[in-house]
């Protein structure tokens, strides 16, 4: 489990809470949901607090957020009304997702290629028929990571990417929980948040998004000798 450095977990938690509040008040729905889930995920594994305090704290936070949302017209609009609206079958995001799946349907095996989604939906460079392009919505990307992988890389490319991400990230979850440190845990939570289903996301291969992803992946592997691939200590604990 995580090494118990006195006060380290509490300090990280305090910074995380401040960051979450900063994100929440902006009204950014997707980022607020990811930040909330990440905060709870980190808090659950803190050794400085027992289970009773964790359950009580999470309950208090959820109740406080609920009261704040329903007492504020702005927060109610952003986190209740607009979320309900986005789940509507004819909402903008649903139509964007459908457009991405339509592109995948037209190119099921290899997709249209990385960053070529905009060319396909806006310019139709392959001169597909009106029936094939019915449902296309001209956007830069499908705004959801799984739809993006399928539409731009097809089934074959998506499976290759999922396999790589499984080996690099998901297969290390149990290892980090058992032997990792708080820095590794924070990086892991960020990386897992990238792959949350349904929630809208930015383009994965966008320079900004990919840079943050690469930084956290690097920190995950370098912040502990037990997982650092260049350390001689990494064979002390077996992991898959």
Beta strands, then each sheet from edge to edge (+ up, - down):
end
